[in-house]
């Protein structure tokens, strides 16, 4: 092999390592060298390189030149004069010069480190675990894979507002759902339904109690029998509204319950029974004057505001100074809830003093209203709450009378909203807002001989819902919990 030489640039990368292209070049040269030796050829020409000759530096027989007899037998780039750097041959890519990979292919046998996870022709093997993007699988629906959330509820606008409105007619005992545009959409366990125009329900019954309106799995608007509630976790119905009907009054209150499609039902359930309805903003008190016994001083306005029934943001309308005010209280042997929405003072009265909701006000064991006040003076609390009532609208900010009278301000201050006996309060979505403490005494001026002694904010309280028959349980919140709750819902 003394007359055989390899010509070309075999210089390593700057970091001293060989890349794949350089390694392939070395292999190509070695194969050509072996062939030349086998065929007894005195020299060989690398592909694309002119033959070595007498005038070439380092050619065979050039005494003292690299590769000459006595040298290593292999020409080194550093010993070849006339080769320019960085381009010493047209078939090599300059250092740092961008280039595209040449078309090529591999088989598993070509690459020793290739994992044997590819199927050879003729072989059968179970498919390996792999992933697909939803977008690359034609025909895949958005609710046919467990990785995807199945919508369940109503579509909302980009700002979170509803795309449908609900009204209630006590004469027909029906609700009407009207789209804010031409249609509204809802989903039941991932199945979409589009409703065009006003949707009118069937009529609820005439027995006092709650009636639950919902869409069933076929997309039909339904109403339950009295007291037959849906389950928050159910995927066969989508809640719409609740109507509490008082047959003695021949009147009902309708509460908005159209929860959103993207909520997680389990999280909804947890919020309902742990945090309840939450105050978000507004609902401020104004127009009253403390410690002043006049009619103007004991009336007040409540500004509009926002509450959150889990995922629903509900806008509570404003109450004007001097009303009309909505007031709810218990009555009769069973303590059924009744109400008025026409009072011009923010308390019930017996003609002389404000009244409280007395468990014996209608006789022994019979709920009713009892006046609070005498020559010495007594105290009574009224609690202002917000809820998701749509009809009558005045009921969205309502008052509940305290159930005890107190001989001192300290005793009245100690009575919290959690002290009330609520029985089967017809609505579970309630946010406490204010406690107004009245002092009632015969010598005070004004129509009802009273004044506002104190106003206490309840905005940092929540209502948790008991799972037993006792109904609502009112609970105090730590301030940081309340702030966190408001951040969650208030953005």
C-alpha positions in Angstrom: 0.0 0.0 0.0 3.0 2.3 -0.2 1.7 4.0 -3.3 -1.8 4.6 -2.0 -2.7 7.9 -0.3 -5.9 9.5 0.9 -6.5 13.1 -0.1 -9.1 15.4 1.6 -10.0 17.4 4.6 -10.5 15.2 7.6 -10.2 18.1 10.1 -12.2 17.7 13.3 -14.7 20.3 14.5 -13.4 23.1 16.6 -14.4 21.2 19.8 -12.2 18.4 18.8 -15.0 15.9 18.0 -16.1 14.3 14.8 -19.6 14.9 13.6 -21.7 12.4 11.5 -20.7 13.9 8.1 -17.0 13.7 8.9 -17.3 10.2 10.2 -19.0 9.2 7.0 -16.2 10.8 4.9 -13.6 8.8 6.8 -15.5 5.6 6.2 -15.8 6.4 2.5 -12.0 7.0 2.3 -11.2 3.8 4.1 -13.4 1.7 1.8 -11.8 3.3 -1.3 -8.4 2.6 0.2 -9.2 -1.0 0.9 -10.4 -1.5 -2.7 -7.3 0.2 -4.1 -5.1 -2.1 -2.1 -7.1 -5.2 -3.1 -6.9 -4.3 -6.8 -3.1 -3.5 -6.5 -3.7 -0.1 -7.8 -0.8 2.3 -7.1 -3.0 5.2 -6.2 -6.6 6.2 -6.0 -8.6 9.3 -6.4 -11.2 10.3 -3.9 -14.6 11.1 -5.4 -14.6 14.5 -6.8 -10.9 15.1 -6.2 -8.2 15.3 -9.0 -5.7 12.5 -9.0 -2.4 12.9 -7.2 0.5 13.5 -9.5 4.1 14.6 -9.6 3.3 18.2 -9.2 1.1 17.6 -6.2 2.5 18.4 -2.8 2.9 15.3 -0.8 2.7 13.0 -3.8 4.3 9.5 -3.5 8.0 9.7 -3.9 8.4 13.3 -2.9 11.3 13.0 -0.4 10.7 14.5 2.9 7.1 15.3 2.1 4.4 14.1 4.4 3.3 10.6 3.3 6.6 9.9 1.6 8.5 6.8 2.4 9.4 6.9 6.1 6.4 9.0 6.9 3.2 7.8 8.5 1.7 6.7 5.2 -1.3 8.9 5.6 -1.4 12.5 4.4 -2.5 14.9 7.1 -4.3 18.1 6.3 -1.8 20.1 8.2 1.0 18.8 6.0 -0.6 19.6 2.7 0.3 23.0 1.3 -1.9 24.8 -1.0 -5.2 23.8 0.7 -7.1 26.8 1.8 -9.0 26.9 5.1 -11.9 26.7 5.8 -12.7 25.3 2.2 -10.1 22.8 1.1 -12.4 20.7 -1.0 -15.8 21.5 -2.7 -17.5 18.4 -1.4 -17.2 19.4 2.2 -19.3 21.9 4.0 -17.6 24.9 5.5 -17.6 25.2 9.3 -20.7 27.0 10.5 -22.2 27.0 7.0 -25.9 26.1 7.1 -26.9 23.2 5.0 -29.9 20.9 4.5 -29.7 17.2 5.4 -29.5 15.0 2.3 -32.3 12.6 1.8 -31.5 9.3 3.5 -33.1 6.4 5.4 -32.1 3.9 8.1 -33.1 0.5 9.2 -32.9 -0.8 12.8 -30.0 -3.0 11.9 -28.0 0.0 10.6 -28.0 1.8 13.9 -26.8 -0.2 16.9 -28.4 2.1 19.4 -31.8 2.1 17.7 -34.5 0.7 20.1 -36.2 -2.3 18.8 -39.6 -0.7 19.0 -40.4 -0.6 15.3 -42.4 -3.3 13.6 -40.5 -5.3 10.8 -42.3 -6.2 7.7 -44.4 -9.2 8.2 -44.3 -9.0 12.0 -47.4 -8.3 14.1 -47.1 -6.5 17.4 -49.6 -4.7 19.7 -49.6 -0.9 19.3 -47.4 1.0 21.8 -48.9 3.7 24.0 -49.0 7.0 22.3 -50.9 10.3 22.2 -53.0 12.2 19.6 -54.0 15.8 19.5 -57.8 16.2 19.3 -57.3 18.4 16.3 -55.6 15.7 14.2 -58.3 13.1 14.7 -61.1 13.7 12.2 -64.5 12.9 13.5 -63.6 13.1 17.2 -66.4 14.9 19.1 -65.6 17.1 22.0 -67.4 14.8 24.5 -66.3 11.4 23.4 -63.0 11.1 25.2 -62.4 11.0 28.9 -59.6 13.5 28.7 -62.0 16.2 27.6 -64.4 18.1 29.9 -68.0 17.4 29.0 -70.0 20.7 29.0 -73.0 20.7 31.3 -75.1 23.9 31.6 -75.6 27.2 29.8 -73.4 29.2 27.6 -72.3 32.6 28.8 -70.9 35.7 27.0 -67.2 36.6 27.1 -67.8 38.9 30.1 -69.5 36.1 32.0 -73.1 37.5 31.6 -76.0 35.2 30.7 -77.3 34.8 27.2 -80.8 34.2 28.4 -83.2 35.8 30.8 -85.8 34.2 33.0 -89.2 35.6 34.1 -92.0 34.1 36.1 -95.8 34.5 35.9 -97.5 33.6 39.2 -100.9 33.5 37.4 -99.9 30.7 35.1 -97.2 29.2 37.4 -94.8 29.1 34.5 -91.4 30.4 33.7 -90.2 31.8 30.4 -86.6 31.6 29.2 -85.9 34.3 26.6 -82.5 34.6 24.7 -80.8 37.9 24.8 -80.2 37.5 21.1 -82.1 35.1 18.8 -80.9 31.8 20.4 -79.2 30.4 23.5 -77.2 27.2 24.0 -77.0 24.7 26.7 -75.3 21.3 27.1 -76.4 18.2 29.0 -73.4 15.9 29.6 -71.7 17.2 26.5 -74.7 17.1 24.2 -75.5 20.6 22.8 -79.0 22.0 22.4 -79.7 25.3 20.7 -83.0 27.0 21.6 -84.5 29.7 19.4 -87.0 32.3 20.8 -88.8 32.2 24.1 -89.1 28.8 25.8 -92.2 28.4 28.1 -92.3 25.7 30.8 -95.2 23.7 32.0 -97.0 24.9 35.2 -95.9 23.9 38.6 -98.3 22.6 41.3 -100.4 24.6 43.9 -98.9 23.1 47.1 -96.7 25.4 49.1 -93.1 24.6 48.6 -90.2 24.6 46.1 -90.6 23.6 42.4 -87.5 22.9 40.3 -87.3 23.8 36.7 -84.7 22.0 34.5 -83.8 20.7 31.0 -83.7 16.9 30.8 -81.4 14.8 28.7 -83.6 15.1 25.7 -83.4 18.9 25.9 -87.0 19.3 27.1 -87.9 22.0 29.7 -89.4 20.3 32.7 -90.7 21.1 36.2 -90.6 18.8 39.2 -93.2 17.9 41.7 -93.2 19.9 44.9 -90.0 19.5 46.9 -88.3 17.1 44.4 -84.9 18.7 43.9 -82.3 17.9 41.3 -78.9 16.7 42.3 -76.0 19.1 41.7 -73.9 16.1 40.6 -76.5 14.8 38.1 -75.5 14.8 34.4 -79.0 13.9 33.2 -80.5 17.3 34.0 -79.4 21.0 33.7 -80.8 23.3 36.4 -82.7 26.4 35.2 -84.7 28.0 38.1 -86.4 27.4 41.4 -89.8 28.8 42.3 -91.0 28.9 45.9 -94.8 28.9 45.9 -96.9 30.1 48.9 -100.4 28.9 48.2 -101.9 31.1 51.0 -100.5 34.1 49.2 -101.1 32.7 45.8 -97.7 34.0 44.9 -94.3 32.7 44.1 -90.7 33.9 44.1 -88.5 32.7 41.2 -84.7 32.2 41.7 -82.2 32.0 38.9 -80.3 28.7 38.8 -78.9 28.5 35.3 -75.4 27.4 36.0 -72.7 27.6 33.4 -71.6 24.9 31.0 -67.9 24.9 31.9 -68.2 24.4 35.6 -67.0 21.2 37.2 -69.9 19.6 39.0 -67.9 18.2 41.9 -66.4 21.6 42.5 -69.9 23.2 42.3 -71.1 20.7 44.9 -68.2 21.5 47.2 -68.7 25.2 47.0 -72.4 24.9 47.5 -72.1 23.0 50.8 -68.9 24.7 52.1 -69.0 28.4 51.1 -72.5 29.0 49.8 -73.5 32.3 48.1 -70.7 34.9 48.2 -70.8 38.7 48.3 -68.8 40.3 45.5 -69.4 44.1 45.3 -71.8 47.0 45.9 -74.9 46.7 48.1 -73.9 49.7 50.2 -76.3 51.3 52.7 -77.1 55.1 52.5 -79.7 57.7 53.4 -80.1 56.8 57.1 -79.0 58.7 60.2 -77.8 57.0 63.3 -79.3 57.8 66.7 -82.0 60.0 65.2 -85.7 59.4 65.8 -87.4 60.5 62.6 -89.0 58.7 59.7 -86.4 59.9 57.2 -83.6 58.8 59.6 -84.8 55.2 59.8 -85.2 54.5 56.1 -82.3 53.8 53.8 -81.3 52.9 50.3 -79.4 49.8 49.2 -77.2 50.2 46.1 -77.1 47.6 43.4 -74.4 45.0 43.6 -73.1 41.6 42.6 -73.2 38.2 44.4 -71.9 34.8 43.3 -73.9 31.6 43.4 -70.9 29.4 42.8 -70.1 30.0 39.1 -73.0 32.4 38.5 -72.5 36.1 38.9 -75.9 37.6 39.7 -76.7 41.3 39.5 -78.8 42.5 42.5 -80.9 45.5 41.8 -80.9 48.6 43.9 -83.5 49.4 46.6 -84.6 53.0 46.9 -84.7 55.0 50.1 -88.2 54.6 51.6 -88.6 51.4 49.6 -90.5 49.5 48.6 -88.7 46.9 50.7 -89.0 43.1 50.5 -89.4 41.4 53.9 -89.5 37.7 54.6 -90.6 36.0 57.8 -91.9 32.7 59.2 -95.6 32.2 60.0 -98.0 29.5 61.3 -97.5 26.3 63.1 -95.1 25.0 60.5 -93.1 28.2 60.3 -93.7 28.5 56.5 -92.1 31.5 54.9 -94.2 34.4 53.7 -93.3 37.9 52.4 -94.3 41.3 51.3 -92.6 43.5 48.7 -94.5 46.8 49.3 -93.3 48.1 52.7 -92.3 51.7 52.8 -90.3 51.2 56.1 -87.5 48.6 56.3 -89.2 46.7 59.0 -92.6 45.1 59.8 -94.6 47.1 62.3 -97.7 46.7 64.5 -98.8 50.3 64.3 -96.7 51.6 67.3 -93.3 49.8 67.1 -91.3 47.7 64.7 -91.9 43.9 65.0 -89.8 40.8 65.4 -90.4 37.3 64.1 -91.6 35.6 67.2 -91.8 31.8 67.4 -94.9 32.3 69.6 -96.2 35.4 67.9 -99.3 33.7 66.6 -99.9 31.8 69.9 -98.0 29.1 71.7 -95.8 27.3 69.1 -97.2 29.4 66.2 -94.9 31.7 64.3 -95.9 35.3 63.9 -94.9 39.0 64.4 -94.7 40.7 67.8 -94.0 44.4 68.5 -90.7 45.4 70.2 -90.8 48.5 72.4 -91.9 50.0 75.7 -91.4 53.0 77.9 -87.9 51.8 78.9 -86.8 50.8 75.5 -86.0 47.5 73.7 -83.7 46.5 70.8 -84.4 44.4 67.7 -82.2 43.4 64.7 -83.1 43.3 61.0 -80.8 41.5 58.6 -80.4 42.6 55.0 -79.6 39.7 52.6 -79.0 39.3 48.9 -80.2 36.4 46.8 -80.7 35.4 43.1 -84.5 36.3 42.9 -85.6 37.4 39.4 -89.3 37.7 40.1 -90.3 39.8 42.0 -87.1 41.7 41.4 -87.4 43.5 44.8 -86.8 40.2 46.5 -83.1 40.1 45.4 -82.2 42.3 48.3 -84.6 41.4 51.2 -84.8 41.8 55.0 -85.3 39.1 57.7 -86.6 40.3 61.1 -84.7 39.2 64.2 -86.5 36.6 66.3 -85.8 38.1 69.8 -86.0 41.4 71.5 -83.2 42.6 73.7 -83.0 44.7 76.9 -79.6 46.1 76.0 -77.5 47.1 73.0 -74.9 44.5 74.1 -77.4 41.7 73.9 -78.6 42.9 70.5 -75.0 43.0 69.3 -74.4 39.4 70.4 -77.2 38.2 68.2 -75.8 37.1 64.9 -77.6 36.0 61.8 -76.5 32.5 62.6 -78.8 32.7 65.7 -81.9 32.7 63.5 -84.1 29.6 63.3 -84.7 29.4 59.5 -86.7 26.2 59.1 -87.1 25.4 55.5 -85.9 28.7 54.1 -87.1 28.5 50.5 -83.8 29.5 48.9 -80.3 28.3 49.7 -78.4 31.0 47.8 -78.2 33.8 50.3 -75.5 36.3 51.1 -75.8 38.3 54.4 -75.0 42.0 53.8 -76.0 44.1 56.8 -77.4 44.0 60.4 -79.4 47.0 61.4 -80.1 47.4 65.1 -83.2 49.4 66.1 -83.9 50.9 69.5 -87.6 51.2 70.2 -89.1 53.4 73.0 -92.3 55.1 73.5 -90.8 58.6 74.0 -89.0 58.5 70.6 -90.4 60.5 67.7 -91.3 59.2 64.3 -94.2 57.1 63.2 -92.9 53.9 64.8 -91.1 55.3 67.9 -87.7 54.0 66.9 -84.2 55.0 65.7 -81.3 53.2 64.1 -78.8 52.5 66.9 -76.2 50.7 65.0 -75.3 49.3 61.5 -73.0 46.3 61.2 -71.6 45.0 57.9 -72.0 41.2 57.3 -70.2 41.2 54.0 -67.4 39.0 55.4 -69.8 36.2 56.3 -70.9 33.3 54.3 -73.8 30.8 54.4 -73.1 27.1 54.4 -75.9 24.7 53.5 -76.6 21.9 55.9 -77.4 18.5 54.3 -79.9 17.7 57.1 -83.5 18.9 57.3 -82.5 21.9 59.4 -81.9 23.9 56.2 -79.4 26.8 56.2 -76.6 27.1 58.6 -75.1 30.6 58.9 -71.3 30.6 59.5 -68.8 33.3 60.2 -65.8 33.6 58.0 -62.3 34.8 58.9 -61.4 37.9 57.0 -58.7 36.3 55.0 -61.1 33.6 53.9 -63.6 36.2 52.8 -61.0 38.1 50.8 -59.9 34.9 49.2 -63.5 34.0 48.3 -64.1 37.4 46.8 -60.9 37.2 44.8 -61.9 33.8 43.4 -65.2 35.2 42.1 -64.4 38.8 41.7 -61.4 38.4 39.5 
